[in-house]
């Protein structure tokens, strides 16, 4: 299983508020997209993965109508 640093950003959709909620954690998984589908089970989810440099993966997610971004960087 691979180890990743996961950066999770939740965009704030409120007017005049440019802040974002940002969370950091370390996770172990074989596939970031499968990991997110399991993590978000029970919610309406659309995922758009983008491979990045050196094995990093950015996944843009629409979760119950809210835009979220997950960046998996190999450790």
PDB file of N, CA, C and O in Angstrom, chain B, residues numbered from 101:
ATOM      1  N   UNK B 101       0.829  -1.178   0.000  1.00  0.00           N
ATOM      2  CA  UNK B 101       0.000   0.000   0.000  1.00  0.00           C
ATOM      3  C   UNK B 101       0.880   1.250   0.000  1.00  0.00           C
ATOM      4  O   UNK B 101       1.890   1.298   0.701  1.00  0.00           O
ATOM      5  N   UNK B 102       0.506   2.241  -0.769  1.00  0.00           N
ATOM      6  CA  UNK B 102       1.268   3.487  -0.854  1.00  0.00           C
ATOM      7  C   UNK B 102       0.835   4.457   0.239  1.00  0.00           C
ATOM      8  O   UNK B 102      -0.309   4.433   0.695  1.00  0.00           O
ATOM      9  N   UNK B 103       1.773   5.313   0.651  1.00  0.00           N
ATOM     10  CA  UNK B 103       1.466   6.349   1.635  1.00  0.00           C
ATOM     11  C   UNK B 103       1.408   7.697   0.923  1.00  0.00           C
ATOM     12  O   UNK B 103       2.248   8.004   0.077  1.00  0.00           O
ATOM     13  N   UNK B 104       0.407   8.493   1.277  1.00  0.00           N
ATOM     14  CA  UNK B 104       0.220   9.803   0.666  1.00  0.00           C
ATOM     15  C   UNK B 104       0.002  10.861   1.739  1.00  0.00           C
ATOM     16  O   UNK B 104      -0.540  10.582   2.809  1.00  0.00           O
ATOM     17  N   UNK B 105       0.436  12.087   1.431  1.00  0.00           N
ATOM     18  CA  UNK B 105      -0.040  13.238   2.179  1.00  0.00           C
ATOM     19  C   UNK B 105      -1.291  13.692   1.442  1.00  0.00           C
ATOM     20  O   UNK B 105      -1.259  13.893   0.228  1.00  0.00           O
ATOM     21  N   UNK B 106      -2.378  13.852   2.158  1.00  0.00           N
ATOM     22  CA  UNK B 106      -3.641  14.268   1.564  1.00  0.00           C
ATOM     23  C   UNK B 106      -3.952  15.691   2.007  1.00  0.00           C
ATOM     24  O   UNK B 106      -4.017  15.986   3.200  1.00  0.00           O
ATOM     25  N   UNK B 107      -4.142  16.568   1.023  1.00  0.00           N
ATOM     26  CA  UNK B 107      -4.588  17.930   1.288  1.00  0.00           C
ATOM     27  C   UNK B 107      -6.026  18.013   0.774  1.00  0.00           C
ATOM     28  O   UNK B 107      -6.288  17.766  -0.403  1.00  0.00           O
ATOM     29  N   UNK B 108      -6.941  18.357   1.658  1.00  0.00           N
ATOM     30  CA  UNK B 108      -8.369  18.411   1.349  1.00  0.00           C
ATOM     31  C   UNK B 108      -8.831  19.857   1.472  1.00  0.00           C
ATOM     32  O   UNK B 108      -8.786  20.428   2.561  1.00  0.00           O
ATOM     33  N   UNK B 109      -9.277  20.455   0.367  1.00  0.00           N
ATOM     34  CA  UNK B 109      -9.766  21.832   0.357  1.00  0.00           C
ATOM     35  C   UNK B 109     -11.260  21.842   0.092  1.00  0.00           C
ATOM     36  O   UNK B 109     -11.745  21.178  -0.824  1.00  0.00           O
ATOM     37  N   UNK B 110     -11.981  22.598   0.897  1.00  0.00           N
ATOM     38  CA  UNK B 110     -13.420  22.789   0.688  1.00  0.00           C
ATOM     39  C   UNK B 110     -13.621  24.262   0.367  1.00  0.00           C
ATOM     40  O   UNK B 110     -13.321  25.127   1.190  1.00  0.00           O
ATOM     41  N   UNK B 111     -14.125  24.549  -0.822  1.00  0.00           N
ATOM     42  CA  UNK B 111     -14.337  25.934  -1.229  1.00  0.00           C
ATOM     43  C   UNK B 111     -15.538  26.511  -0.508  1.00  0.00           C
ATOM     44  O   UNK B 111     -16.566  25.850  -0.359  1.00  0.00           O
ATOM     45  N   UNK B 112     -15.399  27.748  -0.063  1.00  0.00           N
ATOM     46  CA  UNK B 112     -16.496  28.455   0.585  1.00  0.00           C
ATOM     47  C   UNK B 112     -17.302  29.167  -0.491  1.00  0.00           C
ATOM     48  O   UNK B 112     -16.756  29.988  -1.228  1.00  0.00           O
ATOM     49  N   UNK B 113     -18.579  28.868  -0.592  1.00  0.00           N
ATOM     50  CA  UNK B 113     -19.419  29.445  -1.637  1.00  0.00           C
ATOM     51  C   UNK B 113     -20.136  30.723  -1.197  1.00  0.00           C
ATOM     52  O   UNK B 113     -20.918  31.290  -1.961  1.00  0.00           O
ATOM     53  N   UNK B 114     -19.873  31.176   0.029  1.00  0.00           N
ATOM     54  CA  UNK B 114     -20.507  32.387   0.527  1.00  0.00           C
ATOM     55  C   UNK B 114     -19.907  33.621  -0.154  1.00  0.00           C
ATOM     56  O   UNK B 114     -18.702  33.677  -0.395  1.00  0.00           O
ATOM     57  N   UNK B 115     -20.752  34.604  -0.460  1.00  0.00           N
ATOM     58  CA  UNK B 115     -20.280  35.836  -1.074  1.00  0.00           C
ATOM     59  C   UNK B 115     -19.324  36.572  -0.149  1.00  0.00           C
ATOM     60  O   UNK B 115     -19.452  36.514   1.074  1.00  0.00           O
ATOM     61  N   UNK B 116     -18.376  37.257  -0.745  1.00  0.00           N
ATOM     62  CA  UNK B 116     -17.408  38.090  -0.032  1.00  0.00           C
ATOM     63  C   UNK B 116     -16.562  37.317   0.971  1.00  0.00           C
ATOM     64  O   UNK B 116     -15.969  37.928   1.860  1.00  0.00           O
ATOM     65  N   UNK B 117     -16.488  36.021   0.859  1.00  0.00           N
ATOM     66  CA  UNK B 117     -15.654  35.230   1.755  1.00  0.00           C
ATOM     67  C   UNK B 117     -14.761  34.349   0.881  1.00  0.00           C
ATOM     68  O   UNK B 117     -15.228  33.379   0.285  1.00  0.00           O
ATOM     69  N   UNK B 118     -13.492  34.689   0.809  1.00  0.00           N
ATOM     70  CA  UNK B 118     -12.562  33.967  -0.047  1.00  0.00           C
ATOM     71  C   UNK B 118     -11.820  32.854   0.687  1.00  0.00           C
ATOM     72  O   UNK B 118     -10.972  32.185   0.096  1.00  0.00           O
ATOM     73  N   UNK B 119     -12.124  32.651   1.955  1.00  0.00           N
ATOM     74  CA  UNK B 119     -11.431  31.636   2.754  1.00  0.00           C
ATOM     75  C   UNK B 119     -11.858  30.230   2.330  1.00  0.00           C
ATOM     76  O   UNK B 119     -12.949  30.021   1.799  1.00  0.00           O
ATOM     77  N   UNK B 120     -10.976  29.292   2.579  1.00  0.00           N
ATOM     78  CA  UNK B 120     -11.247  27.882   2.303  1.00  0.00           C
ATOM     79  C   UNK B 120     -10.940  27.095   3.563  1.00  0.00           C
ATOM     80  O   UNK B 120     -10.094  27.490   4.365  1.00  0.00           O
ATOM     81  N   UNK B 121     -11.622  25.996   3.726  1.00  0.00           N
ATOM     82  CA  UNK B 121     -11.258  25.053   4.782  1.00  0.00           C
ATOM     83  C   UNK B 121     -10.214  24.131   4.169  1.00  0.00           C
ATOM     84  O   UNK B 121     -10.438  23.550   3.108  1.00  0.00           O
ATOM     85  N   UNK B 122      -9.073  23.997   4.837  1.00  0.00           N
ATOM     86  CA  UNK B 122      -7.993  23.148   4.337  1.00  0.00           C
ATOM     87  C   UNK B 122      -7.571  22.198   5.446  1.00  0.00           C
ATOM     88  O   UNK B 122      -7.295  22.615   6.571  1.00  0.00           O
ATOM     89  N   UNK B 123      -7.525  20.907   5.106  1.00  0.00           N
ATOM     90  CA  UNK B 123      -7.167  19.860   6.067  1.00  0.00           C
ATOM     91  C   UNK B 123      -5.997  19.056   5.510  1.00  0.00           C
ATOM     92  O   UNK B 123      -5.922  18.824   4.303  1.00  0.00           O
ATOM     93  N   UNK B 124      -5.090  18.631   6.376  1.00  0.00           N
ATOM     94  CA  UNK B 124      -3.933  17.818   6.002  1.00  0.00           C
ATOM     95  C   UNK B 124      -3.968  16.519   6.799  1.00  0.00           C
ATOM     96  O   UNK B 124      -4.291  16.519   7.987  1.00  0.00           O
ATOM     97  N   UNK B 125      -3.634  15.414   6.139  1.00  0.00           N
ATOM     98  CA  UNK B 125      -3.516  14.137   6.833  1.00  0.00           C
ATOM     99  C   UNK B 125      -2.662  13.184   6.001  1.00  0.00           C
ATOM    100  O   UNK B 125      -2.442  13.410   4.811  1.00  0.00           O
ATOM    101  N   UNK B 126      -2.190  12.131   6.632  1.00  0.00           N
ATOM    102  CA  UNK B 126      -1.467  11.079   5.926  1.00  0.00           C
ATOM    103  C   UNK B 126      -2.389   9.869   5.802  1.00  0.00           C
ATOM    104  O   UNK B 126      -3.041   9.468   6.767  1.00  0.00           O
ATOM    105  N   UNK B 127      -2.432   9.292   4.594  1.00  0.00           N
ATOM    106  CA  UNK B 127      -3.293   8.135   4.362  1.00  0.00           C
ATOM    107  C   UNK B 127      -2.505   7.047   3.641  1.00  0.00           C
ATOM    108  O   UNK B 127      -1.529   7.325   2.943  1.00  0.00           O
ATOM    109  N   UNK B 128      -2.944   5.811   3.820  1.00  0.00           N
ATOM    110  CA  UNK B 128      -2.404   4.665   3.094  1.00  0.00           C
ATOM    111  C   UNK B 128      -3.509   4.099   2.219  1.00  0.00           C
ATOM    112  O   UNK B 128      -4.603   3.802   2.701  1.00  0.00           O
ATOM    113  N   UNK B 129      -3.223   3.951   0.936  1.00  0.00           N
ATOM    114  CA  UNK B 129      -4.215   3.365   0.029  1.00  0.00           C
ATOM    115  C   UNK B 129      -3.518   2.888  -1.236  1.00  0.00           C
ATOM    116  O   UNK B 129      -2.403   3.308  -1.545  1.00  0.00           O
ATOM    117  N   UNK B 130      -4.191   2.004  -1.960  1.00  0.00           N
ATOM    118  CA  UNK B 130      -3.661   1.521  -3.226  1.00  0.00           C
ATOM    119  C   UNK B 130      -4.063   2.427  -4.379  1.00  0.00           C
ATOM    120  O   UNK B 130      -3.315   2.581  -5.344  1.00  0.00           O
ATOM    121  N   UNK B 131      -5.255   3.031  -4.278  1.00  0.00           N
ATOM    122  CA  UNK B 131      -5.787   3.864  -5.355  1.00  0.00           C
ATOM    123  C   UNK B 131      -6.528   5.054  -4.747  1.00  0.00           C
ATOM    124  O   UNK B 131      -7.533   4.855  -4.063  1.00  0.00           O
ATOM    125  N   UNK B 132      -6.060   6.295  -4.976  1.00  0.00           N
ATOM    126  CA  UNK B 132      -6.709   7.465  -4.381  1.00  0.00           C
ATOM    127  C   UNK B 132      -8.197   7.608  -4.746  1.00  0.00           C
ATOM    128  O   UNK B 132      -9.000   7.985  -3.893  1.00  0.00           O
ATOM    129  N   UNK B 133      -8.566   7.316  -5.979  1.00  0.00           N
ATOM    130  CA  UNK B 133      -9.971   7.463  -6.377  1.00  0.00           C
ATOM    131  C   UNK B 133     -10.861   6.477  -5.620  1.00  0.00           C
ATOM    132  O   UNK B 133     -11.935   6.853  -5.150  1.00  0.00           O
ATOM    133  N   UNK B 134     -10.430   5.230  -5.497  1.00  0.00           N
ATOM    134  CA  UNK B 134     -11.188   4.237  -4.740  1.00  0.00           C
ATOM    135  C   UNK B 134     -11.260   4.626  -3.270  1.00  0.00           C
ATOM    136  O   UNK B 134     -12.300   4.471  -2.630  1.00  0.00           O
ATOM    137  N   UNK B 135     -10.149   5.131  -2.736  1.00  0.00           N
ATOM    138  CA  UNK B 135     -10.122   5.600  -1.345  1.00  0.00           C
ATOM    139  C   UNK B 135     -11.190   6.674  -1.127  1.00  0.00           C
ATOM    140  O   UNK B 135     -11.927   6.625  -0.141  1.00  0.00           O
ATOM    141  N   UNK B 136     -11.276   7.650  -2.049  1.00  0.00           N
ATOM    142  CA  UNK B 136     -12.272   8.720  -1.894  1.00  0.00           C
ATOM    143  C   UNK B 136     -13.698   8.200  -2.029  1.00  0.00           C
ATOM    144  O   UNK B 136     -14.586   8.610  -1.281  1.00  0.00           O
ATOM    145  N   UNK B 137     -13.916   7.309  -2.971  1.00  0.00           N
ATOM    146  CA  UNK B 137     -15.276   6.752  -3.122  1.00  0.00           C
ATOM    147  C   UNK B 137     -15.714   6.058  -1.832  1.00  0.00           C
ATOM    148  O   UNK B 137     -16.872   6.183  -1.431  1.00  0.00           O
ATOM    149  N   UNK B 138     -14.817   5.338  -1.186  1.00  0.00           N
ATOM    150  CA  UNK B 138     -15.148   4.689   0.088  1.00  0.00           C
ATOM    151  C   UNK B 138     -15.349   5.719   1.198  1.00  0.00           C
ATOM    152  O   UNK B 138     -16.258   5.585   2.018  1.00  0.00           O
ATOM    153  N   UNK B 139     -14.513   6.732   1.223  1.00  0.00           N
ATOM    154  CA  UNK B 139     -14.595   7.773   2.252  1.00  0.00           C
ATOM    155  C   UNK B 139     -15.893   8.580   2.140  1.00  0.00           C
ATOM    156  O   UNK B 139     -16.459   8.999   3.150  1.00  0.00           O
ATOM    157  N   UNK B 140     -16.354   8.791   0.914  1.00  0.00           N
ATOM    158  CA  UNK B 140     -17.540   9.612   0.671  1.00  0.00           C
ATOM    159  C   UNK B 140     -18.790   8.771   0.421  1.00  0.00           C
ATOM    160  O   UNK B 140     -19.784   9.268  -0.110  1.00  0.00           O
ATOM    161  N   UNK B 141     -18.737   7.519   0.800  1.00  0.00           N
ATOM    162  CA  UNK B 141     -19.859   6.599   0.591  1.00  0.00           C
ATOM    163  C   UNK B 141     -21.128   7.170   1.218  1.00  0.00           C
ATOM    164  O   UNK B 141     -21.096   7.694   2.331  1.00  0.00           O
ATOM    165  N   UNK B 142     -22.239   7.065   0.499  1.00  0.00           N
ATOM    166  CA  UNK B 142     -23.523   7.548   0.989  1.00  0.00           C
ATOM    167  C   UNK B 142     -23.838   8.967   0.545  1.00  0.00           C
ATOM    168  O   UNK B 142     -24.933   9.468   0.802  1.00  0.00           O
ATOM    169  N   UNK B 143     -22.882   9.627  -0.124  1.00  0.00           N
ATOM    170  CA  UNK B 143     -23.097  10.984  -0.624  1.00  0.00           C
ATOM    171  C   UNK B 143     -23.142  10.947  -2.138  1.00  0.00           C
ATOM    172  O   UNK B 143     -22.615  10.028  -2.766  1.00  0.00           O
ATOM    173  N   UNK B 144     -23.776  11.953  -2.720  1.00  0.00           N
ATOM    174  CA  UNK B 144     -23.795  12.070  -4.174  1.00  0.00           C
ATOM    175  C   UNK B 144     -22.460  12.677  -4.601  1.00  0.00           C
ATOM    176  O   UNK B 144     -22.140  13.805  -4.226  1.00  0.00           O
ATOM    177  N   UNK B 145     -21.679  11.927  -5.386  1.00  0.00           N
ATOM    178  CA  UNK B 145     -20.296  12.310  -5.668  1.00  0.00           C
ATOM    179  C   UNK B 145     -19.997  12.222  -7.160  1.00  0.00           C
ATOM    180  O   UNK B 145     -20.390  11.262  -7.824  1.00  0.00           O
ATOM    181  N   UNK B 146     -19.291  13.242  -7.690  1.00  0.00           N
ATOM    182  CA  UNK B 146     -18.713  13.203  -9.031  1.00  0.00           C
ATOM    183  C   UNK B 146     -17.233  13.496  -8.871  1.00  0.00           C
ATOM    184  O   UNK B 146     -16.868  14.537  -8.325  1.00  0.00           O
ATOM    185  N   UNK B 147     -16.368  12.594  -9.337  1.00  0.00           N
ATOM    186  CA  UNK B 147     -14.931  12.755  -9.185  1.00  0.00           C
ATOM    187  C   UNK B 147     -14.267  12.961 -10.541  1.00  0.00           C
ATOM    188  O   UNK B 147     -14.614  12.303 -11.522  1.00  0.00           O
ATOM    189  N   UNK B 148     -13.300  13.893 -10.584  1.00  0.00           N
ATOM    190  CA  UNK B 148     -12.514  14.135 -11.782  1.00  0.00           C
ATOM    191  C   UNK B 148     -11.038  14.077 -11.406  1.00  0.00           C
ATOM    192  O   UNK B 148     -10.493  15.060 -10.904  1.00  0.00           O
ATOM    193  N   UNK B 149     -10.379  12.935 -11.643  1.00  0.00           N
ATOM    194  CA  UNK B 149      -8.965  12.813 -11.284  1.00  0.00           C
ATOM    195  C   UNK B 149      -8.045  13.433 -12.340  1.00  0.00           C
ATOM    196  O   UNK B 149      -8.329  13.380 -13.537  1.00  0.00           O
ATOM    197  N   UNK B 150      -6.943  14.019 -11.876  1.00  0.00           N
ATOM    198  CA  UNK B 150      -5.912  14.568 -12.754  1.00  0.00           C
ATOM    199  C   UNK B 150      -4.558  14.061 -12.265  1.00  0.00           C
ATOM    200  O   UNK B 150      -4.147  14.398 -11.155  1.00  0.00           O
ATOM    201  N   UNK B 151      -3.862  13.264 -13.062  1.00  0.00           N
ATOM    202  CA  UNK B 151      -2.527  12.827 -12.648  1.00  0.00           C
ATOM    203  C   UNK B 151      -1.569  14.013 -12.663  1.00  0.00           C
ATOM    204  O   UNK B 151      -1.661  14.894 -13.517  1.00  0.00           O
ATOM    205  N   UNK B 152      -0.659  14.018 -11.712  1.00  0.00           N
ATOM    206  CA  UNK B 152       0.312  15.096 -11.610  1.00  0.00           C
ATOM    207  C   UNK B 152       1.728  14.562 -11.684  1.00  0.00           C
ATOM    208  O   UNK B 152       1.944  13.384 -11.970  1.00  0.00           O
ATOM    209  N   UNK B 153       2.687  15.432 -11.425  1.00  0.00           N
ATOM    210  CA  UNK B 153       4.086  15.008 -11.501  1.00  0.00           C
ATOM    211  C   UNK B 153       4.469  14.088 -10.353  1.00  0.00           C
ATOM    212  O   UNK B 153       3.957  14.221  -9.242  1.00  0.00           O
ATOM    213  N   UNK B 154       5.366  13.161 -10.627  1.00  0.00           N
ATOM    214  CA  UNK B 154       5.957  12.272  -9.628  1.00  0.00           C
ATOM    215  C   UNK B 154       4.944  11.471  -8.822  1.00  0.00           C
ATOM    216  O   UNK B 154       5.142  11.231  -7.631  1.00  0.00           O
ATOM    217  N   UNK B 155       3.857  11.059  -9.473  1.00  0.00           N
ATOM    218  CA  UNK B 155       2.882  10.192  -8.824  1.00  0.00           C
ATOM    219  C   UNK B 155       1.793  10.901  -8.046  1.00  0.00           C
ATOM    220  O   UNK B 155       0.927  10.243  -7.470  1.00  0.00           O
ATOM    221  N   UNK B 156       1.811  12.224  -8.012  1.00  0.00           N
ATOM    222  CA  UNK B 156       0.756  12.967  -7.320  1.00  0.00           C
ATOM    223  C   UNK B 156      -0.550  12.863  -8.111  1.00  0.00           C
ATOM    224  O   UNK B 156      -0.537  12.727  -9.335  1.00  0.00           O
ATOM    225  N   UNK B 157      -1.662  12.927  -7.405  1.00  0.00           N
ATOM    226  CA  UNK B 157      -2.982  12.882  -8.037  1.00  0.00           C
ATOM    227  C   UNK B 157      -3.844  13.962  -7.406  1.00  0.00           C
ATOM    228  O   UNK B 157      -3.956  14.041  -6.183  1.00  0.00           O
ATOM    229  N   UNK B 158      -4.460  14.803  -8.250  1.00  0.00           N
ATOM    230  CA  UNK B 158      -5.427  15.791  -7.786  1.00  0.00           C
ATOM    231  C   UNK B 158      -6.794  15.307  -8.220  1.00  0.00           C
ATOM    232  O   UNK B 158      -7.000  14.966  -9.385  1.00  0.00           O
ATOM    233  N   UNK B 159      -7.735  15.277  -7.273  1.00  0.00           N
ATOM    234  CA  UNK B 159      -9.091  14.847  -7.595  1.00  0.00           C
ATOM    235  C   UNK B 159     -10.039  15.970  -7.228  1.00  0.00           C
ATOM    236  O   UNK B 159     -10.148  16.358  -6.065  1.00  0.00           O
ATOM    237  N   UNK B 160     -10.734  16.493  -8.253  1.00  0.00           N
ATOM    238  CA  UNK B 160     -11.761  17.499  -8.039  1.00  0.00           C
ATOM    239  C   UNK B 160     -13.062  16.743  -7.800  1.00  0.00           C
ATOM    240  O   UNK B 160     -13.422  15.852  -8.570  1.00  0.00           O
ATOM    241  N   UNK B 161     -13.760  17.101  -6.734  1.00  0.00           N
ATOM    242  CA  UNK B 161     -14.962  16.361  -6.362  1.00  0.00           C
ATOM    243  C   UNK B 161     -16.130  17.312  -6.174  1.00  0.00           C
ATOM    244  O   UNK B 161     -15.993  18.372  -5.564  1.00  0.00           O
ATOM    245  N   UNK B 162     -17.258  16.929  -6.694  1.00  0.00           N
ATOM    246  CA  UNK B 162     -18.518  17.605  -6.425  1.00  0.00           C
ATOM    247  C   UNK B 162     -19.257  16.693  -5.453  1.00  0.00           C
ATOM    248  O   UNK B 162     -19.742  15.627  -5.834  1.00  0.00           O
ATOM    249  N   UNK B 163     -19.337  17.121  -4.196  1.00  0.00           N
ATOM    250  CA  UNK B 163     -19.881  16.287  -3.118  1.00  0.00           C
ATOM    251  C   UNK B 163     -21.153  16.937  -2.600  1.00  0.00           C
ATOM    252  O   UNK B 163     -21.108  17.984  -1.954  1.00  0.00           O
ATOM    253  N   UNK B 164     -22.289  16.312  -2.886  1.00  0.00           N
ATOM    254  CA  UNK B 164     -23.585  16.865  -2.483  1.00  0.00           C
ATOM    255  C   UNK B 164     -23.700  18.332  -2.861  1.00  0.00           C
ATOM    256  O   UNK B 164     -24.227  19.131  -2.087  1.00  0.00           O
ATOM    257  N   UNK B 165     -23.207  18.700  -4.056  1.00  0.00           N
ATOM    258  CA  UNK B 165     -23.327  20.056  -4.567  1.00  0.00           C
ATOM    259  C   UNK B 165     -22.217  21.014  -4.162  1.00  0.00           C
ATOM    260  O   UNK B 165     -22.233  22.170  -4.583  1.00  0.00           O
ATOM    261  N   UNK B 166     -21.259  20.573  -3.362  1.00  0.00           N
ATOM    262  CA  UNK B 166     -20.145  21.439  -2.941  1.00  0.00           C
ATOM    263  C   UNK B 166     -18.857  21.017  -3.641  1.00  0.00           C
ATOM    264  O   UNK B 166     -18.567  19.828  -3.772  1.00  0.00           O
ATOM    265  N   UNK B 167     -18.086  22.014  -4.092  1.00  0.00           N
ATOM    266  CA  UNK B 167     -16.808  21.733  -4.738  1.00  0.00           C
ATOM    267  C   UNK B 167     -15.733  21.475  -3.682  1.00  0.00           C
ATOM    268  O   UNK B 167     -15.559  22.259  -2.748  1.00  0.00           O
ATOM    269  N   UNK B 168     -15.018  20.365  -3.848  1.00  0.00           N
ATOM    270  CA  UNK B 168     -13.924  20.016  -2.957  1.00  0.00           C
ATOM    271  C   UNK B 168     -12.756  19.561  -3.826  1.00  0.00           C
ATOM    272  O   UNK B 168     -12.946  19.066  -4.937  1.00  0.00           O
ATOM    273  N   UNK B 169     -11.553  19.737  -3.303  1.00  0.00           N
ATOM    274  CA  UNK B 169     -10.348  19.325  -4.016  1.00  0.00           C
ATOM    275  C   UNK B 169      -9.494  18.483  -3.083  1.00  0.00           C
ATOM    276  O   UNK B 169      -9.259  18.854  -1.933  1.00  0.00           O
ATOM    277  N   UNK B 170      -9.034  17.349  -3.587  1.00  0.00           N
ATOM    278  CA  UNK B 170      -8.189  16.436  -2.826  1.00  0.00           C
ATOM    279  C   UNK B 170      -6.882  16.280  -3.597  1.00  0.00           C
ATOM    280  O   UNK B 170      -6.897  15.933  -4.778  1.00  0.00           O
ATOM    281  N   UNK B 171      -5.752  16.533  -2.937  1.00  0.00           N
ATOM    282  CA  UNK B 171      -4.453  16.361  -3.563  1.00  0.00           C
ATOM    283  C   UNK B 171      -3.686  15.279  -2.808  1.00  0.00           C
ATOM    284  O   UNK B 171      -3.370  15.436  -1.628  1.00  0.00           O
ATOM    285  N   UNK B 172      -3.391  14.180  -3.500  1.00  0.00           N
ATOM    286  CA  UNK B 172      -2.643  13.058  -2.936  1.00  0.00           C
ATOM    287  C   UNK B 172      -1.206  13.166  -3.436  1.00  0.00           C
ATOM    288  O   UNK B 172      -0.960  13.088  -4.640  1.00  0.00           O
ATOM    289  N   UNK B 173      -0.256  13.345  -2.518  1.00  0.00           N
ATOM    290  CA  UNK B 173       1.164  13.437  -2.856  1.00  0.00           C
ATOM    291  C   UNK B 173       1.894  12.270  -2.203  1.00  0.00           C
ATOM    292  O   UNK B 173       1.832  12.118  -0.983  1.00  0.00           O
ATOM    293  N   UNK B 174       2.584  11.442  -2.989  1.00  0.00           N
ATOM    294  CA  UNK B 174       3.297  10.302  -2.407  1.00  0.00           C
ATOM    295  C   UNK B 174       4.344  10.754  -1.387  1.00  0.00           C
ATOM    296  O   UNK B 174       5.016  11.769  -1.574  1.00  0.00           O
ATOM    297  N   UNK B 175       4.468   9.984  -0.309  1.00  0.00           N
ATOM    298  CA  UNK B 175       5.496  10.278   0.698  1.00  0.00           C
ATOM    299  C   UNK B 175       6.747   9.456   0.429  1.00  0.00           C
ATOM    300  O   UNK B 175       7.726   9.562   1.168  1.00  0.00           O
TER     301      UNK B 175
END
